[in-house]
Amino acid sequence: MNGILIIDKEKGYTSHDIVSKVKKILNEKVGHTGTLDPLATGVLPLLIRKSYQNI
């Protein structure tokens, strides 16, 4: 899978927390386009890249 996943980040989670959870769920490489601190809420775009070792 290659693409963008839009997350509505809730208060209490860091951007890193969200990226880690999505990596585990998708078993893909995931990164974010900007950091939101734990108190912030809002849109967190995640970039997803296929891990070719999983083919």
PDB file of N, CA, C and O in Angstrom:
ATOM      1  N   MET A   1       0.846  -1.170   0.000  1.00  0.00           N
ATOM      2  CA  MET A   1       0.000   0.000   0.000  1.00  0.00           C
ATOM      3  C   MET A   1       0.891   1.233   0.000  1.00  0.00           C
ATOM      4  O   MET A   1       1.825   1.324   0.797  1.00  0.00           O
ATOM      5  N   ASN A   2       0.618   2.153  -0.862  1.00  0.00           N
ATOM      6  CA  ASN A   2       1.241   3.471  -0.853  1.00  0.00           C
ATOM      7  C   ASN A   2       0.119   4.481  -0.798  1.00  0.00           C
ATOM      8  O   ASN A   2      -0.840   4.386  -1.564  1.00  0.00           O
ATOM      9  N   GLY A   3       0.224   5.449   0.097  1.00  0.00           N
ATOM     10  CA  GLY A   3      -0.841   6.431   0.143  1.00  0.00           C
ATOM     11  C   GLY A   3      -0.792   7.324   1.355  1.00  0.00           C
ATOM     12  O   GLY A   3       0.202   7.381   2.080  1.00  0.00           O
ATOM     13  N   ILE A   4      -1.891   8.017   1.554  1.00  0.00           N
ATOM     14  CA  ILE A   4      -2.042   8.962   2.661  1.00  0.00           C
ATOM     15  C   ILE A   4      -3.261   8.541   3.473  1.00  0.00           C
ATOM     16  O   ILE A   4      -4.317   8.226   2.924  1.00  0.00           O
ATOM     17  N   LEU A   5      -3.092   8.543   4.768  1.00  0.00           N
ATOM     18  CA  LEU A   5      -4.178   8.231   5.683  1.00  0.00           C
ATOM     19  C   LEU A   5      -4.384   9.452   6.570  1.00  0.00           C
ATOM     20  O   LEU A   5      -3.448   9.914   7.221  1.00  0.00           O
ATOM     21  N   ILE A   6      -5.593   9.969   6.596  1.00  0.00           N
ATOM     22  CA  ILE A   6      -5.903  11.159   7.400  1.00  0.00           C
ATOM     23  C   ILE A   6      -6.480  10.699   8.736  1.00  0.00           C
ATOM     24  O   ILE A   6      -7.480   9.983   8.778  1.00  0.00           O
ATOM     25  N   ILE A   7      -5.838  11.119   9.826  1.00  0.00           N
ATOM     26  CA  ILE A   7      -6.254  10.752  11.181  1.00  0.00           C
ATOM     27  C   ILE A   7      -6.762  11.994  11.897  1.00  0.00           C
ATOM     28  O   ILE A   7      -6.156  13.061  11.803  1.00  0.00           O
ATOM     29  N   ASP A   8      -7.869  11.857  12.609  1.00  0.00           N
ATOM     30  CA  ASP A   8      -8.365  12.917  13.489  1.00  0.00           C
ATOM     31  C   ASP A   8      -7.807  12.611  14.880  1.00  0.00           C
ATOM     32  O   ASP A   8      -8.397  11.835  15.632  1.00  0.00           O
ATOM     33  N   LYS A   9      -6.666  13.223  15.218  1.00  0.00           N
ATOM     34  CA  LYS A   9      -5.958  12.909  16.457  1.00  0.00           C
ATOM     35  C   LYS A   9      -6.697  13.456  17.673  1.00  0.00           C
ATOM     36  O   LYS A   9      -7.081  14.624  17.731  1.00  0.00           O
ATOM     37  N   GLU A  10      -6.877  12.567  18.633  1.00  0.00           N
ATOM     38  CA  GLU A  10      -7.513  12.964  19.885  1.00  0.00           C
ATOM     39  C   GLU A  10      -6.476  13.455  20.888  1.00  0.00           C
ATOM     40  O   GLU A  10      -5.288  13.155  20.770  1.00  0.00           O
ATOM     41  N   LYS A  11      -6.935  14.202  21.859  1.00  0.00           N
ATOM     42  CA  LYS A  11      -6.095  14.697  22.942  1.00  0.00           C
ATOM     43  C   LYS A  11      -5.539  13.504  23.735  1.00  0.00           C
ATOM     44  O   LYS A  11      -6.246  12.525  23.975  1.00  0.00           O
ATOM     45  N   GLY A  12      -4.283  13.597  24.131  1.00  0.00           N
ATOM     46  CA  GLY A  12      -3.676  12.556  24.951  1.00  0.00           C
ATOM     47  C   GLY A  12      -2.720  11.648  24.208  1.00  0.00           C
ATOM     48  O   GLY A  12      -1.978  10.891  24.834  1.00  0.00           O
ATOM     49  N   TYR A  13      -2.721  11.707  22.881  1.00  0.00           N
ATOM     50  CA  TYR A  13      -1.811  10.895  22.072  1.00  0.00           C
ATOM     51  C   TYR A  13      -0.799  11.803  21.383  1.00  0.00           C
ATOM     52  O   TYR A  13      -1.140  12.913  20.973  1.00  0.00           O
ATOM     53  N   THR A  14       0.440  11.341  21.255  1.00  0.00           N
ATOM     54  CA  THR A  14       1.438  12.075  20.473  1.00  0.00           C
ATOM     55  C   THR A  14       1.359  11.584  19.027  1.00  0.00           C
ATOM     56  O   THR A  14       0.767  10.542  18.743  1.00  0.00           O
ATOM     57  N   SER A  15       1.961  12.346  18.125  1.00  0.00           N
ATOM     58  CA  SER A  15       2.035  11.909  16.727  1.00  0.00           C
ATOM     59  C   SER A  15       2.761  10.573  16.641  1.00  0.00           C
ATOM     60  O   SER A  15       2.380   9.704  15.857  1.00  0.00           O
ATOM     61  N   HIS A  16       3.797  10.412  17.438  1.00  0.00           N
ATOM     62  CA  HIS A  16       4.562   9.165  17.454  1.00  0.00           C
ATOM     63  C   HIS A  16       3.690   7.989  17.898  1.00  0.00           C
ATOM     64  O   HIS A  16       3.801   6.895  17.344  1.00  0.00           O
ATOM     65  N   ASP A  17       2.833   8.203  18.884  1.00  0.00           N
ATOM     66  CA  ASP A  17       1.913   7.146  19.337  1.00  0.00           C
ATOM     67  C   ASP A  17       1.042   6.664  18.184  1.00  0.00           C
ATOM     68  O   ASP A  17       0.868   5.462  17.985  1.00  0.00           O
ATOM     69  N   ILE A  18       0.501   7.607  17.430  1.00  0.00           N
ATOM     70  CA  ILE A  18      -0.392   7.276  16.314  1.00  0.00           C
ATOM     71  C   ILE A  18       0.364   6.529  15.226  1.00  0.00           C
ATOM     72  O   ILE A  18      -0.115   5.518  14.713  1.00  0.00           O
ATOM     73  N   VAL A  19       1.553   7.029  14.872  1.00  0.00           N
ATOM     74  CA  VAL A  19       2.364   6.370  13.842  1.00  0.00           C
ATOM     75  C   VAL A  19       2.690   4.937  14.268  1.00  0.00           C
ATOM     76  O   VAL A  19       2.591   4.018  13.455  1.00  0.00           O
ATOM     77  N   SER A  20       3.067   4.741  15.499  1.00  0.00           N
ATOM     78  CA  SER A  20       3.406   3.397  15.991  1.00  0.00           C
ATOM     79  C   SER A  20       2.218   2.445  15.884  1.00  0.00           C
ATOM     80  O   SER A  20       2.374   1.300  15.459  1.00  0.00           O
ATOM     81  N   LYS A  21       1.038   2.911  16.265  1.00  0.00           N
ATOM     82  CA  LYS A  21      -0.166   2.068  16.201  1.00  0.00           C
ATOM     83  C   LYS A  21      -0.499   1.687  14.765  1.00  0.00           C
ATOM     84  O   LYS A  21      -0.826   0.535  14.481  1.00  0.00           O
ATOM     85  N   VAL A  22      -0.416   2.663  13.856  1.00  0.00           N
ATOM     86  CA  VAL A  22      -0.748   2.400  12.454  1.00  0.00           C
ATOM     87  C   VAL A  22       0.278   1.460  11.828  1.00  0.00           C
ATOM     88  O   VAL A  22      -0.088   0.586  11.042  1.00  0.00           O
ATOM     89  N   LYS A  23       1.569   1.628  12.168  1.00  0.00           N
ATOM     90  CA  LYS A  23       2.609   0.714  11.668  1.00  0.00           C
ATOM     91  C   LYS A  23       2.296  -0.724  12.052  1.00  0.00           C
ATOM     92  O   LYS A  23       2.415  -1.631  11.229  1.00  0.00           O
ATOM     93  N   LYS A  24       1.897  -0.931  13.298  1.00  0.00           N
ATOM     94  CA  LYS A  24       1.593  -2.284  13.772  1.00  0.00           C
ATOM     95  C   LYS A  24       0.369  -2.862  13.073  1.00  0.00           C
ATOM     96  O   LYS A  24       0.347  -4.046  12.735  1.00  0.00           O
ATOM     97  N   ILE A  25      -0.644  -2.036  12.856  1.00  0.00           N
ATOM     98  CA  ILE A  25      -1.873  -2.501  12.216  1.00  0.00           C
ATOM     99  C   ILE A  25      -1.631  -2.863  10.752  1.00  0.00           C
ATOM    100  O   ILE A  25      -2.060  -3.920  10.288  1.00  0.00           O
ATOM    101  N   LEU A  26      -0.940  -1.978  10.024  1.00  0.00           N
ATOM    102  CA  LEU A  26      -0.755  -2.173   8.583  1.00  0.00           C
ATOM    103  C   LEU A  26       0.486  -2.972   8.218  1.00  0.00           C
ATOM    104  O   LEU A  26       0.589  -3.479   7.102  1.00  0.00           O
ATOM    105  N   ASN A  27       1.435  -3.090   9.150  1.00  0.00           N
ATOM    106  CA  ASN A  27       2.717  -3.729   8.870  1.00  0.00           C
ATOM    107  C   ASN A  27       3.391  -3.080   7.655  1.00  0.00           C
ATOM    108  O   ASN A  27       3.911  -3.764   6.774  1.00  0.00           O
ATOM    109  N   GLU A  28       3.366  -1.764   7.635  1.00  0.00           N
ATOM    110  CA  GLU A  28       3.959  -0.962   6.560  1.00  0.00           C
ATOM    111  C   GLU A  28       4.802   0.149   7.170  1.00  0.00           C
ATOM    112  O   GLU A  28       4.743   0.400   8.374  1.00  0.00           O
ATOM    113  N   LYS A  29       5.592   0.816   6.319  1.00  0.00           N
ATOM    114  CA  LYS A  29       6.348   1.985   6.765  1.00  0.00           C
ATOM    115  C   LYS A  29       5.389   3.173   6.811  1.00  0.00           C
ATOM    116  O   LYS A  29       4.646   3.416   5.860  1.00  0.00           O
ATOM    117  N   VAL A  30       5.410   3.914   7.925  1.00  0.00           N
ATOM    118  CA  VAL A  30       4.483   5.025   8.124  1.00  0.00           C
ATOM    119  C   VAL A  30       5.242   6.220   8.701  1.00  0.00           C
ATOM    120  O   VAL A  30       6.104   6.057   9.565  1.00  0.00           O
ATOM    121  N   GLY A  31       4.922   7.396   8.228  1.00  0.00           N
ATOM    122  CA  GLY A  31       5.487   8.631   8.764  1.00  0.00           C
ATOM    123  C   GLY A  31       4.412   9.701   8.808  1.00  0.00           C
ATOM    124  O   GLY A  31       3.347   9.534   8.214  1.00  0.00           O
ATOM    125  N   HIS A  32       4.679  10.801   9.509  1.00  0.00           N
ATOM    126  CA  HIS A  32       3.713  11.892   9.577  1.00  0.00           C
ATOM    127  C   HIS A  32       4.297  13.153   8.977  1.00  0.00           C
ATOM    128  O   HIS A  32       5.512  13.267   8.811  1.00  0.00           O
ATOM    129  N   THR A  33       3.432  14.100   8.652  1.00  0.00           N
ATOM    130  CA  THR A  33       3.870  15.314   7.963  1.00  0.00           C
ATOM    131  C   THR A  33       4.045  16.497   8.905  1.00  0.00           C
ATOM    132  O   THR A  33       4.443  17.580   8.477  1.00  0.00           O
ATOM    133  N   GLY A  34       3.751  16.295  10.180  1.00  0.00           N
ATOM    134  CA  GLY A  34       3.918  17.374  11.148  1.00  0.00           C
ATOM    135  C   GLY A  34       3.533  16.895  12.523  1.00  0.00           C
ATOM    136  O   GLY A  34       2.567  16.147  12.679  1.00  0.00           O
ATOM    137  N   THR A  35       4.276  17.316  13.517  1.00  0.00           N
ATOM    138  CA  THR A  35       4.061  16.843  14.871  1.00  0.00           C
ATOM    139  C   THR A  35       2.939  17.607  15.558  1.00  0.00           C
ATOM    140  O   THR A  35       2.854  18.832  15.473  1.00  0.00           O
ATOM    141  N   LEU A  36       2.075  16.849  16.247  1.00  0.00           N
ATOM    142  CA  LEU A  36       1.062  17.431  17.125  1.00  0.00           C
ATOM    143  C   LEU A  36       1.373  16.962  18.543  1.00  0.00           C
ATOM    144  O   LEU A  36       1.527  15.764  18.780  1.00  0.00           O
ATOM    145  N   ASP A  37       1.465  17.893  19.480  1.00  0.00           N
ATOM    146  CA  ASP A  37       1.780  17.501  20.857  1.00  0.00           C
ATOM    147  C   ASP A  37       0.570  16.806  21.496  1.00  0.00           C
ATOM    148  O   ASP A  37      -0.530  16.854  20.945  1.00  0.00           O
ATOM    149  N   PRO A  38       0.764  16.165  22.643  1.00  0.00           N
ATOM    150  CA  PRO A  38      -0.314  15.383  23.255  1.00  0.00           C
ATOM    151  C   PRO A  38      -1.579  16.185  23.586  1.00  0.00           C
ATOM    152  O   PRO A  38      -2.666  15.610  23.636  1.00  0.00           O
ATOM    153  N   LEU A  39      -1.463  17.483  23.810  1.00  0.00           N
ATOM    154  CA  LEU A  39      -2.636  18.285  24.137  1.00  0.00           C
ATOM    155  C   LEU A  39      -3.400  18.756  22.896  1.00  0.00           C
ATOM    156  O   LEU A  39      -4.543  19.200  22.996  1.00  0.00           O
ATOM    157  N   ALA A  40      -2.761  18.656  21.734  1.00  0.00           N
ATOM    158  CA  ALA A  40      -3.381  19.129  20.493  1.00  0.00           C
ATOM    159  C   ALA A  40      -4.348  18.090  19.937  1.00  0.00           C
ATOM    160  O   ALA A  40      -4.165  16.886  20.114  1.00  0.00           O
ATOM    161  N   THR A  41      -5.366  18.578  19.271  1.00  0.00           N
ATOM    162  CA  THR A  41      -6.291  17.723  18.529  1.00  0.00           C
ATOM    163  C   THR A  41      -6.320  18.226  17.097  1.00  0.00           C
ATOM    164  O   THR A  41      -5.987  19.380  16.830  1.00  0.00           O
ATOM    165  N   GLY A  42      -6.717  17.364  16.182  1.00  0.00           N
ATOM    166  CA  GLY A  42      -6.848  17.812  14.803  1.00  0.00           C
ATOM    167  C   GLY A  42      -6.344  16.800  13.808  1.00  0.00           C
ATOM    168  O   GLY A  42      -6.096  15.639  14.134  1.00  0.00           O
ATOM    169  N   VAL A  43      -6.199  17.267  12.587  1.00  0.00           N
ATOM    170  CA  VAL A  43      -5.839  16.417  11.457  1.00  0.00           C
ATOM    171  C   VAL A  43      -4.350  16.092  11.493  1.00  0.00           C
ATOM    172  O   VAL A  43      -3.504  16.977  11.624  1.00  0.00           O
ATOM    173  N   LEU A  44      -4.052  14.798  11.372  1.00  0.00           N
ATOM    174  CA  LEU A  44      -2.669  14.323  11.300  1.00  0.00           C
ATOM    175  C   LEU A  44      -2.543  13.442  10.055  1.00  0.00           C
ATOM    176  O   LEU A  44      -2.920  12.271  10.092  1.00  0.00           O
ATOM    177  N   PRO A  45      -2.013  13.996   8.941  1.00  0.00           N
ATOM    178  CA  PRO A  45      -1.823  13.183   7.743  1.00  0.00           C
ATOM    179  C   PRO A  45      -0.663  12.205   7.943  1.00  0.00           C
ATOM    180  O   PRO A  45       0.420  12.594   8.379  1.00  0.00           O
ATOM    181  N   LEU A  46      -0.904  10.940   7.620  1.00  0.00           N
ATOM    182  CA  LEU A  46       0.136   9.917   7.681  1.00  0.00           C
ATOM    183  C   LEU A  46       0.456   9.459   6.273  1.00  0.00           C
ATOM    184  O   LEU A  46      -0.444   9.262   5.456  1.00  0.00           O
ATOM    185  N   LEU A  47       1.737   9.289   5.988  1.00  0.00           N
ATOM    186  CA  LEU A  47       2.195   8.799   4.695  1.00  0.00           C
ATOM    187  C   LEU A  47       2.564   7.332   4.851  1.00  0.00           C
ATOM    188  O   LEU A  47       3.281   6.957   5.779  1.00  0.00           O
ATOM    189  N   ILE A  48       2.067   6.504   3.936  1.00  0.00           N
ATOM    190  CA  ILE A  48       2.267   5.062   4.039  1.00  0.00           C
ATOM    191  C   ILE A  48       3.017   4.590   2.804  1.00  0.00           C
ATOM    192  O   ILE A  48       2.673   4.936   1.674  1.00  0.00           O
ATOM    193  N   ARG A  49       4.061   3.785   3.049  1.00  0.00           N
ATOM    194  CA  ARG A  49       4.857   3.238   1.950  1.00  0.00           C
ATOM    195  C   ARG A  49       4.960   1.730   2.100  1.00  0.00           C
ATOM    196  O   ARG A  49       5.193   1.213   3.193  1.00  0.00           O
ATOM    197  N   LYS A  50       4.787   1.046   1.005  1.00  0.00           N
ATOM    198  CA  LYS A  50       4.871  -0.406   0.995  1.00  0.00           C
ATOM    199  C   LYS A  50       6.254  -0.852   1.440  1.00  0.00           C
ATOM    200  O   LYS A  50       7.267  -0.351   0.953  1.00  0.00           O
ATOM    201  N   SER A  51       6.285  -1.800   2.370  1.00  0.00           N
ATOM    202  CA  SER A  51       7.531  -2.448   2.781  1.00  0.00           C
ATOM    203  C   SER A  51       7.722  -3.644   1.853  1.00  0.00           C
ATOM    204  O   SER A  51       7.030  -4.652   1.995  1.00  0.00           O
ATOM    205  N   TYR A  52       8.637  -3.546   0.921  1.00  0.00           N
ATOM    206  CA  TYR A  52       8.775  -4.588  -0.098  1.00  0.00           C
ATOM    207  C   TYR A  52       9.299  -5.906   0.456  1.00  0.00           C
ATOM    208  O   TYR A  52       9.251  -6.926  -0.231  1.00  0.00           O
ATOM    209  N   GLN A  53       9.797  -5.900   1.685  1.00  0.00           N
ATOM    210  CA  GLN A  53      10.220  -7.160   2.314  1.00  0.00           C
ATOM    211  C   GLN A  53       9.028  -8.034   2.657  1.00  0.00           C
ATOM    212  O   GLN A  53       9.185  -9.231   2.894  1.00  0.00           O
ATOM    213  N   ASN A  54       7.820  -7.442   2.687  1.00  0.00           N
ATOM    214  CA  ASN A  54       6.613  -8.175   3.037  1.00  0.00           C
ATOM    215  C   ASN A  54       5.946  -8.844   1.836  1.00  0.00           C
ATOM    216  O   ASN A  54       4.913  -9.497   1.988  1.00  0.00           O
ATOM    217  N   ILE A  55       6.517  -8.689   0.666  1.00  0.00           N
ATOM    218  CA  ILE A  55       5.904  -9.264  -0.550  1.00  0.00           C
ATOM    219  C   ILE A  55       6.140 -10.758  -0.593  1.00  0.00           C
ATOM    220  O   ILE A  55       5.706 -11.424  -1.532  1.00  0.00           O
TER     221      ILE A  55
END
